[in-house]
Amino acid sequence: MVKEFALQHGPALRSLAVLGTSLATVAALVVGVVLVVFFAATVAVIALMASVLLAFTGLALRARRGARARRREDGVIEARHLGGHLWVAYGWRDRP
């Protein structure tokens, strides 16, 4: 459409059409580069958050294993709240 318009109205409009298309191409490239950088930063932040989550999970599992080992040694029973007035105690059968 632009090419046909430029052919009908002479070389002055043809150069103006070429200038307009080159500006539109540069603008599209700039928008594409900005989107690529934004996407790469988003992926990097997600990877960082996932590694922090895995680190905290490892720390929690290590602490849980240690708490289980200590619970049996000190003689304290464990009670869990199941909701309302309902509690369940663990470890009381193991006492001498």
QUIFEN-V704567 format. One record per residue. N is the residue number from 0. D_CENTER is the distance of its C-alpha to the mean C-alpha in Angstrom with 1 decimal. Layout:
n = <N & N>
d_center = <D_CENTER & D_CENTER>
This chain:
n = <0 & 1 & 2 & 3 & 4 & 5 & 6 & 7 & 8 & 9 & 10 & 11 & 12 & 13 & 14 & 15 & 16 & 17 & 18 & 19 & 20 & 21 & 22 & 23 & 24 & 25 & 26 & 27 & 28 & 29 & 30 & 31 & 32 & 33 & 34 & 35 & 36 & 37 & 38 & 39 & 40 & 41 & 42 & 43 & 44 & 45 & 46 & 47 & 48 & 49 & 50 & 51 & 52 & 53 & 54 & 55 & 56 & 57 & 58 & 59 & 60 & 61 & 62 & 63 & 64 & 65 & 66 & 67 & 68 & 69 & 70 & 71 & 72 & 73 & 74 & 75 & 76 & 77 & 78 & 79 & 80 & 81 & 82 & 83 & 84 & 85 & 86 & 87 & 88 & 89 & 90 & 91 & 92 & 93 & 94 & 95>
d_center = <43.9 & 43.6 & 45.5 & 48.3 & 48.5 & 48.8 & 51.5 & 53.6 & 53.6 & 54.1 & 52.6 & 51.6 & 49.2 & 48.0 & 46.9 & 45.2 & 43.4 & 42.3 & 41.1 & 39.1 & 37.4 & 36.6 & 35.1 & 33.0 & 31.9 & 30.9 & 29.0 & 27.1 & 26.3 & 25.1 & 22.7 & 21.5 & 20.9 & 19.0 & 16.7 & 16.2 & 15.5 & 13.0 & 11.2 & 11.5 & 10.3 & 7.0 & 6.8 & 8.2 & 6.1 & 3.1 & 6.6 & 8.0 & 6.3 & 7.2 & 10.5 & 11.2 & 10.8 & 13.1 & 15.4 & 15.9 & 16.6 & 19.1 & 20.7 & 21.1 & 22.6 & 25.0 & 26.0 & 26.7 & 28.9 & 30.8 & 31.4 & 32.9 & 35.2 & 36.4 & 36.9 & 39.7 & 41.5 & 41.9 & 43.4 & 41.2 & 40.3 & 37.0 & 36.9 & 34.0 & 34.0 & 33.6 & 34.1 & 37.2 & 40.0 & 39.0 & 38.3 & 38.5 & 39.7 & 39.1 & 41.2 & 44.5 & 46.2 & 45.6 & 47.8 & 51.4>
